[in-house]
Amino acid sequence: MKQLKIIGLIAMIISISLFTNHVKAQQMATTNKSLSPQEQSIISISALTAKGDLDKLKTALNTGLENGLTVNEIKEALVHTYAYCGFPRSIRGLQTFMEVMDERKGKGISDKVGNEASKIDETGSKYERGKKILGELTKTPQPDTLSGYSAFAPTIDTFLKEHLFADIFERDVLNYAQRELVTVSVIAAIGNAEPMLKSHLTICLNVGLTPEQLQEYVEVLKSVIGKKEAKSAQKVLDEVLKSRQGK
């Protein structure tokens, strides 16, 4: 009987210890979370695709696969880039990825293909679906009355909401945070688009990326596309974080 009590006490101590360690691990993951190797690769691949630096892109694509990105995740990132840097850069990125895949197969390397995109529920107006997603990303209800460039050219507002935010952001191979990393990496790489970069860095924070992770994003930009682009991105990020603190 005494032995049973001792065994029970030991089991209870072990259970408490395991639970405590689990909680500590969760807390550390929350407070010390850095960009994952996959996220860092998404930044590199997207920025280099936008720049059209195909030699460096080849290296980044290989690294991305080795860091655990699936073939379909990389395809999705490359497709996503076209919305911000155009078909020519995006297609050259995809063609470069095809070359990388052929070379890896030739070496006997088998990469994880990953999930295909799920079928999108097309119930309801595509414009309204895109408008809703944009509202979720910006955490701001979208007005019914157009203003600014949308009022000046309503067609682009339709394309923006129906295609970019419904057709593209509605897809599930990449989550919102990953898609925003693609977006801000492309915008920083093409340059001279600071207002849009500011908007999307704000969205990055809205979808769960931390200020520390966005500082890492700038460092990755610096290492893959250069100091000039990183400096510009840092300036915009500083403005975003300062504005955030003032709220």
HELIX and SHEET records of a PDB file:
HELIX    1   1 LYS A    2  THR A   31  1                                  30    
HELIX    2   2 PRO A   37  LYS A   51  1                                  15    
HELIX    3   3 LEU A   54  GLU A   66  1                                  13    
HELIX    4   4 VAL A   71  CYS A   85  1                                  15    
HELIX    5   5 PHE A   87  GLY A  106  1                                  20    
HELIX    6   6 LYS A  126  THR A  138  1                                  13    
HELIX    7   7 GLY A  148  PHE A  152  1                                   5    
HELIX    8   8 PRO A  154  PHE A  159  1                                   6    
HELIX    9   9 LEU A  160  ILE A  168  3                                   9    
HELIX   10  10 TYR A  176  ILE A  190  1                                  15    
HELIX   11  11 GLU A  194  ASN A  206  1                                  13    
HELIX   12  12 PRO A  211  VAL A  224  1                                  14    
HELIX   13  13 LYS A  227  GLN A  245  1                                  19    
END                                                                             
